[in-house]
Amino acid sequence: MFSQLKQDLRAVFDRDPAVRSVFEIIFCYPGFHAMLFYRPSHWLWTHRFHFLGRFVSHVGRFMTGIEIHPGAVIGPSFFIDHGMGVVIGETAEIGENCTLYHGVTLGGTSWAKEKRHPTLEDNVIVGSGAKILGPFTVGRDSKIGSNSVVVKEVPKSATVVGIPGRVVLSGEQQSGADLEHGNLPDPVAKAVSCMMEQIGRLEDQVQSLKQEQQALKAELERTRETETS
C-alpha cells in the first residue's frame, strides 16, 4: 500500500508541470488526497472490513469531492488531475500509469451484483467530463476525449471522441501522458464538411444543366424563327 502511494506521488511530479514540491502535493492536491483515502479503504474492503472501508471512502469523498468505491481495483502510478466530480464504481479496474481529469465517471449500466463497471488497461488517459459506462475494456495506451460518452469496447492505442464515443485514431503507439484536445479529430465536423462538399458539387452540376437547358432553348427558338421566315 505504501509503495503504491509513493508511486502515486511520483506520478503527480511526472504529469503535472504546475507542481513545485512534495509538500505542495501532500497538502494541496485533492487527487493525491483521494488516493490517501482509497488505498487504506481498499485494504479494509479486501480484508472484509466492509463498513470501515466504506466509511474511510466516504470521508475521502467529503474531503476531496472524489468518489472512489473501496472495492475498485486501482494500479500504481494513478493520477487524478484536479479531481472534483470524479466517480469510480465498485467493480471498476484501473491499470498502471492511468490518468483521469476532473468530472470523469467510470460507471455501470446494471443493478446486478456482477462486473458492471469498465476496465482501464495500462497508460489510459481520460479527458475531463468523459463518461465510460459498462463492463467492457478500454485498451492500453488509449485516450478518451473530453466529454465523450463511451459505451463499448475500445481497442488498444485508440483515441475516442464524441457522444456516443467513436474511435477516430487507432493502431498508433501513443507516447507520453498528454491529451491535446485541440488536435483531436472531429468526426461530426468531418462528416458535415464532406456533406457540404457534396452539396457544392451537386449545385455546380445543377447550374451546368440549367445553362445547357437555356442554350438548347435558345437554339430551338432560333430554329423556329428560321423556319417561319
PyMOL commands that set and color helices and strands:
alter all, ss='L'
color gray80, all
select helices_A, chain A and resi 2-15+22-28+30-46+50-64+181-183+187-228
alter helices_A, ss='H'
color red, helices_A
select strands_A, chain A and resi 67-68+73-74+79-80+87-88+93-94+99-100+105-107+119-120+125-126+131-133+137-138+143-144+149-150+159-161+166-169
alter strands_A, ss='S'
color yellow, strands_A
deselect
rebuild
show_as cartoon
